[in-house]
Amino acid sequence: MYYEIVPMDRSHIGQIAELERNCFSTPWTENMLTDALFDPQASFIVAEDGEGNILGYAGLHAVLDEGYIDNVAVEEAARRHGVASALLDVFCRFGEVNLAFLTLEVRASNAAAIALYQKHGFEQVGLRKNYYTNPREDAIIMTREFTSDGTEAAE
């Protein structure tokens, strides 16, 4: 499956909002995505096919040396083709050079996403009880730490 990772721009907002509605019970709106596009602390990237269709996207907010991955979403037909892994890899490579750590929350029942994050060096560091709604569910907090010399932190 061919795709290219590019920065999110205004032309992507409608497709990303639709992807949000298909993937999440409390999706980001077009206004929220537009605000993120112009947030200097945010970086949103998309995986698009050769015809400009969005296969997936991911968002990151960075404050000083701390990174928070907001969302990773992939169209159902594009799952299991490395799209989410490629998106996540961009942020992990950024983190290795610029951040002390990356962190995120994931539904406790989302085994595929948890496995993906573990593959990229994230470890469970906490739990947020009843964090998600529709349905109500705990969130697992996962973090990947980096050292100041750009390598992954030792345990």
C-alpha positions as CSV (number, residue, x, y, z in Angstrom):
1,M,0.0,0.0,0.0
2,Y,1.5,3.3,-1.1
3,Y,1.3,6.3,1.1
4,E,3.3,9.4,1.9
5,I,3.6,11.2,5.3
6,V,3.1,14.9,5.0
7,P,2.3,17.8,7.4
8,M,-1.4,18.4,7.9
9,D,-2.8,21.5,6.1
10,R,-6.2,23.1,5.7
11,S,-7.1,20.8,2.8
12,H,-6.9,17.7,5.2
13,I,-9.3,19.0,7.9
14,G,-12.6,17.6,6.4
15,Q,-11.2,14.1,5.8
16,I,-9.5,14.0,9.2
17,A,-12.7,15.1,11.0
18,E,-14.5,12.2,9.2
19,L,-11.8,9.8,10.2
20,E,-12.2,11.0,13.8
21,R,-15.9,10.3,13.7
22,N,-15.2,6.8,12.3
23,C,-12.6,6.0,14.9
24,F,-13.4,7.7,18.2
25,S,-16.5,7.9,20.4
26,T,-15.6,11.6,21.2
27,P,-14.1,12.8,18.0
28,W,-12.3,16.1,17.5
29,T,-14.3,18.6,15.5
30,E,-13.2,20.5,12.4
31,N,-12.8,23.6,14.6
32,M,-10.6,21.7,17.1
33,L,-8.5,20.4,14.2
34,T,-8.2,23.8,12.7
35,D,-7.1,25.2,16.1
36,A,-4.4,22.5,16.3
37,L,-3.2,23.3,12.8
38,F,-2.3,26.9,14.0
39,D,-1.1,25.9,17.5
40,P,2.7,26.5,17.6
41,Q,3.1,23.7,20.1
42,A,1.4,21.2,17.9
43,S,2.4,19.0,15.0
44,F,-0.1,17.0,13.0
45,I,0.9,14.7,10.2
46,V,-1.1,12.7,7.7
47,A,-0.6,9.6,5.6
48,E,-2.1,10.1,2.2
49,D,-2.3,7.9,-0.8
50,G,-1.3,8.9,-4.3
51,E,-4.7,10.5,-4.9
52,G,-4.7,12.7,-1.8
53,N,-7.0,10.4,0.3
54,I,-6.1,10.4,3.9
55,L,-5.3,6.9,5.2
56,G,-4.3,8.0,8.7
57,Y,-3.1,10.9,10.8
58,A,-1.4,11.6,14.1
59,G,-1.0,14.6,16.3
60,L,1.6,15.7,18.8
61,H,1.8,18.6,21.3
62,A,5.3,19.5,22.6
63,V,5.9,21.8,25.5
64,L,9.6,22.4,26.3
65,D,11.0,18.9,26.3
66,E,7.7,17.0,26.9
67,G,5.7,15.4,24.1
68,Y,2.1,14.3,24.2
69,I,0.6,12.3,21.4
70,D,-3.0,13.4,21.0
71,N,-4.4,11.0,18.5
72,V,-3.3,8.2,16.1
73,A,-6.1,7.1,13.7
74,V,-6.1,5.0,10.6
75,E,-8.9,4.2,8.1
76,E,-10.2,0.7,8.7
77,A,-9.2,-0.5,5.2
78,A,-5.6,0.8,5.7
79,R,-5.0,-0.9,9.0
80,R,-2.3,-3.6,9.3
81,H,-0.4,-2.0,6.5
82,G,2.2,-0.1,8.6
83,V,0.4,3.3,8.4
84,A,0.1,3.8,12.2
85,S,3.6,2.6,12.8
86,A,5.0,5.0,10.2
87,L,3.1,7.9,11.7
88,L,4.3,7.0,15.2
89,D,7.9,6.5,14.0
90,V,8.0,10.2,12.8
91,F,7.1,11.4,16.3
92,C,9.5,8.9,18.0
93,R,12.4,10.1,15.8
94,F,11.5,13.7,16.7
95,G,11.4,12.7,20.3
96,E,14.9,11.1,20.2
97,V,16.4,14.5,19.2
98,N,14.1,17.0,20.9
99,L,12.3,15.6,23.9
100,A,12.8,14.0,27.3
101,F,9.8,11.8,26.8
102,L,6.7,11.1,24.8
103,T,3.4,10.1,26.5
104,L,-0.1,9.1,25.5
105,E,-3.3,7.5,26.7
106,V,-4.9,4.4,25.1
107,R,-8.1,2.5,25.9
108,A,-7.3,-0.5,28.1
109,S,-9.2,-2.7,25.7
110,N,-7.3,-1.6,22.6
111,A,-4.8,-4.5,22.5
112,A,-3.6,-3.6,18.9
113,A,-2.7,-0.1,19.8
114,I,-1.0,-1.1,23.0
115,A,1.1,-3.6,21.1
116,L,2.0,-0.9,18.5
117,Y,3.1,1.5,21.2
118,Q,5.1,-1.2,23.0
119,K,6.8,-2.0,19.6
120,H,7.9,1.6,19.6
121,G,9.4,1.5,23.1
122,F,6.4,2.8,25.1
123,E,5.8,1.3,28.5
124,Q,2.8,1.5,30.8
125,V,3.4,4.0,33.6
126,G,-0.1,4.6,34.9
127,L,-3.8,4.3,34.7
128,R,-6.6,6.8,34.5
129,K,-9.8,5.3,35.9
130,N,-12.9,5.8,33.8
131,Y,-11.1,8.3,31.5
132,Y,-13.0,7.4,28.4
133,T,-16.8,7.6,27.8
134,N,-19.0,5.9,25.3
135,P,-18.2,3.3,26.6
136,R,-16.7,4.2,30.0
137,E,-13.3,2.7,30.2
138,D,-9.9,3.1,31.9
139,A,-7.0,4.7,30.0
140,I,-3.5,3.2,30.1
141,I,-0.8,5.9,30.3
142,M,2.2,4.9,28.2
143,T,5.5,6.7,28.0
144,R,8.7,6.5,26.1
145,E,11.6,8.3,27.7
146,F,14.7,9.6,26.0
147,T,18.1,10.7,27.3
148,S,19.6,14.1,26.7
149,D,22.1,12.7,24.1
150,G,19.2,11.5,21.8
151,T,19.1,7.9,22.8
152,E,16.4,6.0,24.6
153,A,16.7,6.1,28.3
154,A,18.0,3.1,30.1
155,E,16.0,1.4,32.8
